[in-house]
Amino acid sequence: MGNWRAVALAVALGLATGCTQEPPTAAYVRKVTEERARKDEFFRSGSKESPVKPEEQAKFLPISYFDIDPDYASPATLKLLEERTRLVMPTSTGKSRDMERVGILEFTLRGQPLKLTAFAEVGQEVSRLFVPFSDLTSGTESYQAGRYMDIDPQSSGVYVVDFNTAYHPYCYYNAEYDCPYPPAENRLKVPIRAGERLRAADALAPGRR
């Protein structure tokens, strides 16, 4: 593993390189696995905050994922925009969401340079970067309306675009939720086989493609 990959995994783990005796790849896989287990537990909890209705748990749970692949955790640079430009995103309920472009994440995935725009709610301080995207798996292997990533700001300036954390918006599980669709600038022309995916039985179901 090259040093840049070790740094990427350390950042994804929230660690400084060399702060743990566990190999970065093993620690990373363990962390992602544990986070997925916690999410499943929350979705099964029956909490009113869970998007999965109790009567539909068998339909959606356990959550289906692509295999964890550290190669999909890519070091990135964030080019902040001098002026946050506004974008109105249509949503799954036919409404709209006022968002602002915060910056551009530039990274390389399997030798191909890519970029994604990071957003925040209009007028709000950036406590977390919202990165909605679609890719060539959308509608066949993952939700047609795209997936999301949430990326914490890094004072170090070192970012990681970690597709293993990509998740389906809550409207996939429950149509009552209002979810913004990824804009054209975040429609990747490559397949991203990482993060949440459709269940095999769900891939061809009406309304889920």
MDAnalysis code that builds the backbone (N, CA, C; Angstrom):
import MDAnalysis as mda
import numpy as np

u = mda.Universe.empty(627, n_residues=209, atom_resindex=np.repeat(np.arange(209), 3), trajectory=True)
u.add_TopologyAttr("name", ["N", "CA", "C"] * 209)
u.add_TopologyAttr("resid", np.arange(1, 210))
u.add_TopologyAttr("resname", ["MET", "GLY", "ASN", "TRP", "ARG", "ALA", "VAL", "ALA", "LEU", "ALA", "VAL", "ALA", "LEU", "GLY", "LEU", "ALA", "THR", "GLY", "CYS", "THR", "GLN", "GLU", "PRO", "PRO", "THR", "ALA", "ALA", "TYR", "VAL", "ARG", "LYS", "VAL", "THR", "GLU", "GLU", "ARG", "ALA", "ARG", "LYS", "ASP", "GLU", "PHE", "PHE", "ARG", "SER", "GLY", "SER", "LYS", "GLU", "SER", "PRO", "VAL", "LYS", "PRO", "GLU", "GLU", "GLN", "ALA", "LYS", "PHE", "LEU", "PRO", "ILE", "SER", "TYR", "PHE", "ASP", "ILE", "ASP", "PRO", "ASP", "TYR", "ALA", "SER", "PRO", "ALA", "THR", "LEU", "LYS", "LEU", "LEU", "GLU", "GLU", "ARG", "THR", "ARG", "LEU", "VAL", "MET", "PRO", "THR", "SER", "THR", "GLY", "LYS", "SER", "ARG", "ASP", "MET", "GLU", "ARG", "VAL", "GLY", "ILE", "LEU", "GLU", "PHE", "THR", "LEU", "ARG", "GLY", "GLN", "PRO", "LEU", "LYS", "LEU", "THR", "ALA", "PHE", "ALA", "GLU", "VAL", "GLY", "GLN", "GLU", "VAL", "SER", "ARG", "LEU", "PHE", "VAL", "PRO", "PHE", "SER", "ASP", "LEU", "THR", "SER", "GLY", "THR", "GLU", "SER", "TYR", "GLN", "ALA", "GLY", "ARG", "TYR", "MET", "ASP", "ILE", "ASP", "PRO", "GLN", "SER", "SER", "GLY", "VAL", "TYR", "VAL", "VAL", "ASP", "PHE", "ASN", "THR", "ALA", "TYR", "HIS", "PRO", "TYR", "CYS", "TYR", "TYR", "ASN", "ALA", "GLU", "TYR", "ASP", "CYS", "PRO", "TYR", "PRO", "PRO", "ALA", "GLU", "ASN", "ARG", "LEU", "LYS", "VAL", "PRO", "ILE", "ARG", "ALA", "GLY", "GLU", "ARG", "LEU", "ARG", "ALA", "ALA", "ASP", "ALA", "LEU", "ALA", "PRO", "GLY", "ARG", "ARG"])
u.atoms.positions = np.array([
    [0.857, -1.189, 0.000],
    [0.000, 0.000, 0.000],
    [0.887, 1.230, 0.000],
    [0.646, 2.151, -0.924],
    [1.425, 3.359, -0.983],
    [1.102, 4.264, 0.182],
    [2.011, 5.200, 0.458],
    [1.824, 6.087, 1.589],
    [0.554, 6.904, 1.461],
    [0.215, 7.324, 0.230],
    [-0.985, 8.133, 0.049],
    [-2.229, 7.363, 0.450],
    [-2.247, 6.043, 0.209],
    [-3.411, 5.239, 0.606],
    [-3.462, 5.098, 2.126],
    [-2.309, 4.917, 2.752],
    [-2.279, 4.832, 4.213],
    [-2.777, 6.123, 4.839],
    [-2.381, 7.259, 4.263],
    [-2.849, 8.549, 4.766],
    [-4.355, 8.668, 4.596],
    [-4.863, 8.255, 3.428],
    [-6.302, 8.330, 3.168],
    [-7.080, 7.508, 4.182],
    [-6.628, 6.296, 4.453],
    [-7.335, 5.440, 5.393],
    [-7.225, 5.990, 6.812],
    [-6.073, 6.571, 7.145],
    [-5.917, 7.161, 8.474],
    [-6.894, 8.320, 8.658],
    [-7.048, 9.149, 7.620],
    [-7.991, 10.264, 7.701],
    [-9.418, 9.727, 7.803],
    [-9.730, 8.708, 7.025],
    [-11.064, 8.111, 7.086],
    [-11.353, 7.525, 8.466],
    [-10.313, 7.065, 9.134],
    [-10.457, 6.507, 10.477],
    [-10.451, 7.585, 11.557],
    [-10.133, 8.808, 11.156],
    [-10.037, 9.865, 12.145],
    [-8.784, 9.756, 12.972],
    [-7.747, 9.170, 12.398],
    [-6.494, 8.940, 13.127],
    [-5.342, 9.642, 12.436],
    [-4.313, 9.900, 13.176],
    [-3.056, 10.324, 12.584],
    [-2.289, 9.079, 12.179],
    [-1.608, 9.158, 11.050],
    [-0.849, 8.003, 10.582],
    [0.119, 7.527, 11.659],
    [0.113, 6.238, 11.925],
    [1.051, 5.674, 12.876],
    [0.554, 5.636, 14.305],
    [-0.736, 6.077, 14.541],
    [-1.252, 6.106, 15.910],
    [-1.841, 4.778, 16.354],
    [-1.845, 3.803, 15.503],
    [-2.397, 2.512, 15.861],
    [-1.507, 1.408, 15.325],
    [-1.425, 0.305, 16.071],
    [-0.610, -0.813, 15.613],
    [-1.371, -1.675, 14.615],
    [-2.695, -1.516, 14.562],
    [-3.492, -2.287, 13.615],
    [-3.233, -1.764, 12.209],
    [-2.998, -2.639, 11.226],
    [-2.772, -2.181, 9.851],
    [-3.922, -1.290, 9.392],
    [-3.640, -0.191, 8.676],
    [-4.696, 0.736, 8.270],
    [-5.854, 0.064, 7.533],
    [-5.541, -0.874, 6.629],
    [-6.609, -1.515, 5.870],
    [-7.531, -2.312, 6.778],
    [-6.957, -3.090, 7.699],
    [-7.763, -3.895, 8.614],
    [-8.597, -3.007, 9.533],
    [-7.998, -1.925, 10.029],
    [-8.722, -1.013, 10.913],
    [-9.864, -0.338, 10.162],
    [-9.597, 0.023, 8.927],
    [-10.621, 0.680, 8.105],
    [-11.797, -0.255, 7.849],
    [-11.523, -1.482, 7.428],
    [-12.586, -2.448, 7.162],
    [-13.396, -2.710, 8.425],
    [-12.712, -2.826, 9.548],
    [-13.414, -3.058, 10.812],
    [-14.337, -1.892, 11.142],
    [-13.847, -0.669, 10.962],
    [-14.650, 0.507, 11.281],
    [-15.896, 0.574, 10.410],
    [-15.730, 0.371, 9.109],
    [-16.883, 0.438, 8.198],
    [-17.885, -0.661, 8.545],
    [-17.380, -1.861, 8.836],
    [-18.268, -2.972, 9.203],
    [-19.064, -2.649, 10.452],
    [-18.405, -2.066, 11.444],
    [-19.090, -1.711, 12.692],
    [-20.134, -0.623, 12.460],
    [-19.815, 0.349, 11.626],
    [-20.769, 1.423, 11.344],
    [-21.998, 0.877, 10.615],
    [-21.781, -0.072, 9.722],
    [-22.915, -0.672, 9.015],
    [-23.799, -1.452, 9.977],
    [-23.197, -2.152, 10.921],
    [-23.976, -2.907, 11.909],
    [-24.801, -1.964, 12.778],
    [-24.212, -0.824, 13.151],
    [-24.943, 0.150, 13.966],
    [-26.121, 0.738, 13.201],
    [-25.924, 0.974, 11.914],
    [-27.013, 1.531, 11.110],
    [-28.153, 0.537, 10.986],
    [-27.835, -0.736, 10.758],
    [-28.868, -1.764, 10.698],
    [-29.647, -1.826, 12.009],
    [-28.916, -1.758, 13.113],
    [-29.557, -1.813, 14.423],
    [-30.514, -0.639, 14.609],
    [-30.079, 0.552, 14.192],
    [-30.931, 1.732, 14.302],
    [-32.175, 1.600, 13.426],
    [-31.995, 1.126, 12.191],
    [-33.130, 0.980, 11.285],
    [-34.141, -0.055, 11.816],
    [-33.654, -1.022, 12.573],
    [-34.536, -2.062, 13.136],
    [-35.171, -1.636, 14.468],
    [-34.727, -0.518, 14.998],
    [-35.080, -0.160, 16.374],
    [-36.551, 0.179, 16.572],
    [-37.249, 0.521, 15.496],
    [-38.632, 0.963, 15.638],
    [-38.743, 2.407, 16.055],
    [-37.605, 3.102, 16.172],
    [-37.595, 4.515, 16.518],
    [-38.330, 5.322, 15.454],
    [-38.969, 6.395, 15.881],
    [-39.654, 7.261, 14.922],
    [-38.662, 7.964, 13.993],
    [-37.382, 7.955, 14.370],
    [-36.345, 8.554, 13.542],
    [-35.897, 7.614, 12.429],
    [-36.211, 6.343, 12.533],
    [-35.821, 5.384, 11.500],
    [-36.733, 5.530, 10.293],
    [-36.168, 5.556, 9.077],
    [-37.007, 5.681, 7.883],
    [-37.755, 4.403, 7.526],
    [-37.346, 3.275, 8.089],
    [-37.946, 1.991, 7.744],
    [-39.101, 1.691, 8.695],
    [-40.293, 1.603, 8.142],
    [-41.461, 1.284, 8.953],
    [-41.362, -0.159, 9.448],
    [-41.826, -0.431, 10.671],
    [-41.723, -1.790, 11.222],
    [-42.275, -2.862, 10.290],
    [-43.363, -2.562, 9.606],
    [-43.971, -3.566, 8.728],
    [-43.187, -3.780, 7.435],
    [-42.165, -2.949, 7.186],
    [-41.377, -3.085, 5.956],
    [-39.928, -3.483, 6.228],
    [-39.630, -3.844, 7.478],
    [-38.252, -4.206, 7.795],
    [-37.771, -5.411, 6.991],
    [-38.627, -6.384, 6.787],
    [-38.215, -7.562, 6.027],
    [-37.910, -7.213, 4.577],
    [-38.520, -6.146, 4.101],
    [-38.311, -5.717, 2.709],
    [-36.962, -5.041, 2.510],
    [-36.532, -4.297, 3.515],
    [-35.332, -3.470, 3.343],
    [-34.122, -3.905, 4.170],
    [-34.346, -4.705, 5.189],
    [-33.257, -5.040, 6.099],
    [-32.924, -6.525, 6.068],
    [-31.658, -6.874, 6.243],
    [-30.533, -5.963, 6.458],
    [-30.229, -5.140, 5.214],
    [-29.654, -3.981, 5.436],
    [-29.273, -3.120, 4.325],
    [-28.275, -3.842, 3.435],
    [-28.439, -3.683, 2.139],
    [-27.544, -4.341, 1.179],
    [-26.395, -3.401, 0.804],
    [-25.182, -3.945, 0.779],
    [-23.993, -3.154, 0.467],
    [-23.117, -3.865, -0.577],
    [-22.367, -3.061, -1.306],
    [-21.236, -3.603, -2.051],
    [-20.164, -3.998, -1.040],
    [-19.270, -4.885, -1.435],
    [-18.162, -5.263, -0.554],
    [-17.318, -4.041, -0.211],
    [-16.789, -4.022, 0.999],
    [-15.904, -2.927, 1.410],
    [-14.613, -3.002, 0.607],
    [-14.271, -1.908, -0.043],
    [-13.081, -1.855, -0.884],
    [-12.318, -0.577, -0.564],
    [-11.164, -0.676, 0.128],
    [-10.399, 0.519, 0.480],
    [-9.991, 1.363, -0.719],
    [-9.932, 0.778, -1.911],
    [-9.582, 1.561, -3.096],
    [-10.630, 2.623, -3.405],
    [-11.814, 2.484, -2.837],
    [-12.862, 3.479, -3.055],
    [-12.818, 4.597, -2.012],
    [-11.809, 4.610, -1.168],
    [-11.550, 5.724, -0.258],
    [-10.389, 6.516, -0.844],
    [-10.714, 7.600, -1.531],
    [-9.708, 8.308, -2.327],
    [-9.327, 9.645, -1.700],
    [-8.024, 9.928, -1.571],
    [-7.594, 11.245, -1.109],
    [-8.137, 12.315, -2.055],
    [-8.504, 13.461, -1.492],
    [-9.103, 14.520, -2.300],
    [-8.624, 15.887, -1.827],
    [-8.679, 16.846, -2.736],
    [-8.466, 18.247, -2.377],
    [-9.798, 18.968, -2.521],
    [-10.059, 19.880, -1.610],
    [-11.277, 20.672, -1.662],
    [-10.915, 22.095, -2.085],
    [-11.391, 22.475, -3.244],
    [-11.182, 23.836, -3.723],
    [-12.396, 24.669, -3.336],
    [-12.247, 25.451, -2.281],
    [-13.346, 26.262, -1.804],
    [-13.678, 27.356, -2.808],
    [-14.958, 27.624, -2.967],
    [-15.398, 28.683, -3.859],
    [-15.322, 30.020, -3.139],
    [-14.789, 31.020, -3.795],
    [-14.693, 32.341, -3.179],
    [-16.081, 32.880, -2.856],
    [-17.036, 32.562, -3.728],
    [-18.419, 32.965, -3.504],
    [-19.311, 31.735, -3.609],
    [-20.046, 31.458, -2.564],
    [-20.944, 30.301, -2.575],
    [-22.121, 30.580, -3.500],
    [-22.214, 29.795, -4.561],
    [-23.273, 30.005, -5.541],
    [-24.474, 29.131, -5.219],
    [-25.642, 29.640, -5.491],
    [-26.883, 28.980, -5.104],
    [-27.350, 28.017, -6.189],
    [-27.945, 26.911, -5.749],
    [-28.532, 25.935, -6.665],
    [-29.819, 25.408, -6.041],
    [-30.895, 25.430, -6.812],
    [-32.167, 24.891, -6.355],
    [-32.249, 23.443, -6.823],
    [-32.297, 22.511, -5.886],
    [-32.360, 21.090, -6.208],
    [-33.804, 20.598, -6.137],
    [-34.307, 19.983, -7.202],
    [-35.616, 19.335, -7.100],
    [-35.538, 18.150, -6.150],
    [-36.653, 17.809, -5.531],
    [-36.653, 16.733, -4.548],
    [-37.647, 15.636, -4.921],
    [-37.594, 14.553, -4.169],
    [-38.383, 13.359, -4.449],
    [-39.883, 13.575, -4.267],
    [-40.262, 14.628, -3.543],
    [-41.695, 14.887, -3.321],
    [-42.226, 15.984, -4.230],
    [-41.407, 16.403, -5.194],
    [-41.833, 17.442, -6.113],
    [-41.600, 18.850, -5.609],
    [-40.926, 18.976, -4.478],
    [-40.603, 20.286, -3.933],
    [-39.217, 20.698, -4.425],
    [-38.607, 21.642, -3.758],
    [-37.250, 22.060, -4.104],
    [-36.499, 22.393, -2.828],
    [-35.182, 22.284, -2.900],
    [-34.319, 22.550, -1.751],
    [-33.277, 23.591, -2.166],
    [-33.189, 24.680, -1.400],
    [-32.208, 25.718, -1.695],
    [-30.862, 25.328, -1.099],
    [-29.887, 25.121, -1.967],
    [-28.554, 24.724, -1.542],
    [-27.520, 25.703, -2.086],
    [-26.333, 25.644, -1.513],
    [-25.224, 26.456, -1.994],
    [-24.018, 25.578, -2.257],
    [-23.343, 25.864, -3.356],
    [-22.077, 25.199, -3.637],
    [-21.016, 25.766, -2.696],
    [-20.330, 24.851, -2.016],
    [-19.278, 25.264, -1.084],
    [-17.899, 25.149, -1.729],
    [-17.696, 24.079, -2.475],
    [-16.398, 23.856, -3.099],
    [-16.430, 22.635, -3.989],
    [-15.298, 22.360, -4.618],
    [-15.162, 21.235, -5.529],
    [-14.146, 20.246, -4.961],
    [-14.567, 19.009, -4.784],
    [-13.665, 17.938, -4.356],
    [-13.057, 17.295, -5.594],
    [-11.746, 17.331, -5.680],
    [-11.037, 16.724, -6.812],
    [-10.246, 15.528, -6.309],
    [-10.378, 14.411, -7.003],
    [-9.735, 13.178, -6.561],
    [-9.513, 12.264, -7.760],
    [-8.768, 11.203, -7.531],
    [-8.505, 10.209, -8.569],
    [-9.019, 8.862, -8.097],
    [-9.826, 8.223, -8.920],
    [-10.376, 6.919, -8.579],
    [-9.929, 5.912, -9.629],
    [-9.103, 4.958, -9.191],
    [-8.592, 3.925, -10.077],
    [-7.982, 4.524, -11.347],
    [-7.193, 5.562, -11.132],
    [-6.449, 6.185, -12.207],
    [-7.212, 7.222, -12.995],
    [-8.481, 7.437, -12.691],
    [-9.290, 8.396, -13.439],
    [-9.572, 9.631, -12.588],
    [-9.197, 10.813, -13.080],
    [-9.481, 12.031, -12.319],
    [-10.977, 12.345, -12.341],
    [-11.519, 12.650, -11.169],
    [-12.940, 12.943, -11.042],
    [-13.126, 14.138, -10.113],
    [-14.316, 14.689, -10.113],
    [-14.622, 15.767, -9.187],
    [-16.103, 15.749, -8.839],
    [-16.407, 16.215, -7.636],
    [-17.766, 16.313, -7.145],
    [-17.929, 17.644, -6.422],
    [-19.086, 18.254, -6.597],
    [-19.376, 19.499, -5.894],
    [-19.912, 19.190, -4.503],
    [-19.422, 19.915, -3.516],
    [-19.896, 19.795, -2.137],
    [-20.855, 20.946, -1.850],
    [-21.957, 20.627, -1.158],
    [-23.014, 21.606, -0.915],
    [-23.275, 21.796, 0.576],
    [-23.980, 22.880, 0.891],
    [-24.500, 23.140, 2.227],
    [-25.834, 23.846, 2.065],
    [-26.643, 23.810, 3.129],
    [-27.915, 24.531, 3.097],
    [-27.646, 26.030, 2.948],
    [-28.527, 26.721, 2.244],
    [-28.370, 28.155, 2.038],
    [-28.316, 28.891, 3.374],
    [-27.288, 29.725, 3.522],
    [-27.179, 30.574, 4.702],
    [-26.659, 29.903, 5.951],
    [-26.359, 28.614, 5.885],
    [-25.901, 27.909, 7.075],
    [-24.386, 27.738, 7.059],
    [-23.790, 27.723, 8.259],
    [-22.364, 27.455, 8.355],
    [-22.091, 26.004, 7.948],
    [-20.916, 25.801, 7.413],
    [-20.585, 24.472, 6.903],
    [-20.088, 23.602, 8.048],
    [-20.981, 22.828, 8.629],
    [-20.597, 21.876, 9.667],
    [-20.308, 20.512, 9.059],
    [-20.830, 20.288, 7.857],
    [-20.595, 19.034, 7.150],
    [-20.868, 19.252, 5.674],
    [-20.036, 18.683, 4.821],
    [-20.225, 18.804, 3.376],
    [-21.230, 17.763, 2.899],
    [-22.223, 18.218, 2.162],
    [-23.238, 17.339, 1.596],
    [-22.863, 17.066, 0.141],
    [-22.667, 15.786, -0.196],
    [-22.212, 15.416, -1.536],
    [-23.179, 14.392, -2.126],
    [-24.210, 14.853, -2.837],
    [-25.107, 13.925, -3.530],
    [-24.521, 13.573, -4.893],
    [-24.685, 12.322, -5.314],
    [-24.123, 11.933, -6.608],
    [-24.919, 10.773, -7.193],
    [-24.789, 10.611, -8.487],
    [-25.261, 9.406, -9.159],
    [-24.100, 8.876, -9.995],
    [-24.222, 7.646, -10.468],
    [-23.141, 7.034, -11.236],
    [-23.739, 5.974, -12.143],
    [-22.919, 5.207, -12.807],
    [-23.417, 4.240, -13.789],
    [-24.077, 3.018, -13.158],
    [-24.089, 2.925, -11.832],
    [-24.868, 1.857, -11.185],
    [-26.284, 2.332, -10.849],
    [-26.521, 3.639, -10.944],
    [-27.815, 4.192, -10.537],
    [-28.933, 3.651, -11.418],
    [-29.925, 3.055, -10.786],
    [-31.059, 2.509, -11.507],
    [-30.946, 1.037, -11.813],
    [-29.770, 0.470, -11.628],
    [-29.587, -0.968, -11.875],
    [-29.050, -1.668, -10.629],
    [-27.972, -1.149, -10.073],
    [-27.367, -1.745, -8.885],
    [-27.545, -0.891, -7.637],
    [-27.848, 0.374, -7.836],
    [-28.119, 1.272, -6.715],
    [-29.334, 2.125, -7.076],
    [-29.833, 2.868, -6.093],
    [-31.066, 3.641, -6.246],
    [-30.971, 4.602, -7.420],
    [-32.012, 4.616, -8.235],
    [-32.020, 5.440, -9.444],
    [-31.805, 6.921, -9.144],
    [-32.351, 7.389, -8.018],
    [-32.260, 8.806, -7.676],
    [-30.905, 9.202, -7.111],
    [-29.970, 8.259, -7.012],
    [-28.629, 8.584, -6.561],
    [-28.388, 8.240, -5.102],
    [-27.206, 8.587, -4.654],
    [-26.787, 8.320, -3.281],
    [-26.130, 9.568, -2.706],
    [-25.866, 9.531, -1.407],
    [-25.280, 10.674, -0.720],
    [-24.002, 10.273, 0.011],
    [-23.140, 11.262, 0.229],
    [-22.032, 11.159, 1.170],
    [-22.029, 12.413, 2.030],
    [-21.635, 12.271, 3.295],
    [-21.441, 13.395, 4.196],
    [-19.970, 13.416, 4.593],
    [-19.327, 14.556, 4.387],
    [-17.894, 14.651, 4.636],
    [-17.630, 15.790, 5.608],
    [-16.952, 15.472, 6.695],
    [-16.627, 16.490, 7.700],
    [-15.521, 17.406, 7.191],
    [-15.634, 18.720, 7.455],
    [-14.535, 19.636, 7.127],
    [-13.263, 19.222, 7.860],
    [-12.130, 19.413, 7.220],
    [-10.849, 19.014, 7.802],
    [-9.933, 20.232, 7.900],
    [-9.547, 20.577, 9.111],
    [-8.653, 21.720, 9.294],
    [-7.301, 21.480, 8.641],
    [-6.945, 20.206, 8.495],
    [-5.661, 19.856, 7.871],
    [-5.678, 20.091, 6.365],
    [-6.870, 20.191, 5.784],
    [-6.970, 20.333, 4.333],
    [-6.897, 19.008, 3.596],
    [-6.691, 17.907, 4.339],
    [-6.620, 16.575, 3.738],
    [-8.010, 15.942, 3.802],
    [-8.579, 15.673, 2.652],
    [-9.927, 15.103, 2.574],
    [-9.884, 13.707, 1.975],
    [-10.955, 12.959, 2.242],
    [-11.117, 11.639, 1.639],
    [-12.540, 11.536, 1.102],
    [-12.658, 11.207, -0.172],
    [-13.952, 10.874, -0.758],
    [-14.101, 9.366, -0.594],
    [-14.929, 8.968, 0.366],
    [-15.030, 7.555, 0.726],
    [-16.374, 6.990, 0.274],
    [-16.374, 6.349, -0.887],
    [-17.610, 5.816, -1.438],
    [-18.131, 4.611, -0.657],
    [-17.295, 4.015, 0.183],
    [-17.799, 2.926, 1.027],
    [-18.839, 3.434, 2.028],
    [-18.871, 4.749, 2.248],
    [-19.861, 5.344, 3.150],
    [-21.069, 5.892, 2.397],
    [-21.099, 5.741, 1.074],
    [-22.220, 6.251, 0.282],
    [-23.512, 5.540, 0.691],
    [-24.573, 6.302, 0.827],
    [-25.820, 5.718, 1.313],
    [-27.012, 6.179, 0.483],
    [-28.041, 5.348, 0.473],
    [-29.291, 5.717, -0.181],
    [-30.010, 6.771, 0.650],
    [-30.609, 7.766, -0.001],
    [-31.411, 8.733, 0.763],
    [-32.606, 8.043, 1.403],
    [-33.132, 8.645, 2.458],
    [-34.218, 8.007, 3.206],
    [-35.466, 7.790, 2.351],
    [-35.631, 8.571, 1.281],
    [-36.820, 8.385, 0.441],
    [-36.800, 7.034, -0.271],
    [-35.653, 6.392, -0.367],
    [-35.606, 5.034, -0.918],
    [-36.376, 4.079, -0.010],
    [-36.255, 4.284, 1.286],
    [-36.903, 3.414, 2.257],
    [-38.331, 3.856, 2.593],
    [-38.597, 5.135, 2.401],
    [-39.887, 5.674, 2.824],
    [-40.202, 6.914, 1.983],
    [-41.236, 6.825, 1.145],
    [-41.573, 7.902, 0.208],
    [-42.033, 9.175, 0.898],
    [-42.258, 9.123, 2.202],
    [-42.670, 10.323, 2.926],
    [-41.517, 11.305, 3.107],
    [-40.294, 10.839, 2.965],
    [-39.138, 11.718, 3.133],
    [-38.908, 12.544, 1.867],
    [-38.414, 13.748, 2.080],
    [-38.156, 14.691, 0.991],
    [-36.653, 14.740, 0.732],
    [-36.215, 14.200, -0.392],
    [-34.784, 14.038, -0.670],
    [-34.385, 14.776, -1.942],
    [-33.383, 15.642, -1.882],
    [-32.921, 16.331, -3.091],
    [-32.201, 15.387, -4.042],
    [-32.409, 15.619, -5.335],
    [-31.747, 14.807, -6.353],
    [-30.369, 15.382, -6.669],
    [-29.391, 14.513, -6.960],
    [-28.059, 15.011, -7.331],
    [-28.129, 15.867, -8.595],
    [-27.423, 16.987, -8.610],
    [-27.418, 17.838, -9.804],
    [-26.570, 17.232, -10.916],
    [-26.731, 17.772, -12.118],
    [-26.019, 17.245, -13.290],
    [-24.513, 17.220, -13.082],
    [-23.976, 18.195, -12.384],
    [-22.522, 18.278, -12.207],
    [-21.975, 17.142, -11.341],
    [-22.849, 16.444, -10.623],
    [-22.417, 15.336, -9.770],
    [-22.868, 13.981, -10.302],
    [-23.103, 13.905, -11.584],
    [-23.454, 12.630, -12.206],
    [-22.185, 12.016, -12.804],
    [-21.614, 11.095, -12.074],
    [-20.352, 10.481, -12.492],
    [-20.571, 9.517, -13.649],
    [-19.648, 9.519, -14.576],
    [-19.745, 8.666, -15.763],
    [-18.958, 7.373, -15.580],
    [-18.875, 6.926, -14.338],
    [-18.204, 5.665, -14.013],
    [-19.099, 4.908, -13.034],
    [-18.964, 3.577, -12.962],
    [-19.723, 2.826, -11.959],
    [-19.030, 2.899, -10.603],
    [-19.781, 3.182, -9.556],
    [-19.245, 3.224, -8.205],
    [-19.836, 2.041, -7.440],
    [-19.100, 0.946, -7.431],
    [-19.577, -0.266, -6.752],
    [-19.024, -0.288, -5.321],
    [-19.514, 0.652, -4.543],
    [-19.141, 0.779, -3.132],
    [-20.306, 1.444, -2.423],
    [-20.427, 1.171, -1.112],
    [-21.510, 1.752, -0.358],
    [-22.802, 0.960, -0.494],
    [-23.929, 1.618, -0.219],
    [-25.219, 0.930, -0.273],
    [-25.586, 0.579, -1.716],
    [-26.270, -0.568, -1.840],
    [-26.716, -1.030, -3.147],
    [-28.138, -1.551, -3.025],
    [-28.765, -1.791, -4.156],
    [-30.093, -2.386, -4.158],
    [-29.998, -3.858, -3.802],
    [-31.024, -4.354, -3.121],
    [-31.143, -5.798, -2.967],
    [-31.438, -6.383, -4.345],
    [-31.008, -7.623, -4.549],
    [-31.228, -8.265, -5.849],
    [-32.715, -8.297, -6.198],
    [-33.572, -8.561, -5.214],
    [-35.007, -8.645, -5.457],
    [-35.621, -7.271, -5.696],
    [-34.909, -6.228, -5.284],
    [-35.436, -4.881, -5.374],
    [-35.005, -4.178, -6.652],
    [-33.959, -4.690, -7.294],
    [-33.346, -3.982, -8.412],
    [-34.327, -3.751, -9.563],
    [-35.266, -4.677, -9.771],
    [-36.189, -4.541, -10.881],
    [-37.597, -4.167, -10.419],
    [-37.752, -3.876, -9.129],
    [-39.080, -3.559, -8.613],
    [-39.543, -2.182, -9.098],
    [-40.798, -2.045, -9.503],
    [-41.303, -0.736, -9.945],
    [-41.141, 0.320, -8.855],
    [-40.701, 1.493, -9.272],
    [-40.546, 2.587, -8.333],
    [-39.239, 2.585, -7.569],
    [-38.403, 1.552, -7.758],
    [-37.131, 1.509, -7.028],
    [-35.947, 1.550, -7.970],
    [-36.185, 1.669, -9.237],
    [-35.097, 1.695, -10.187],
    [-34.635, 3.099, -10.453],
])
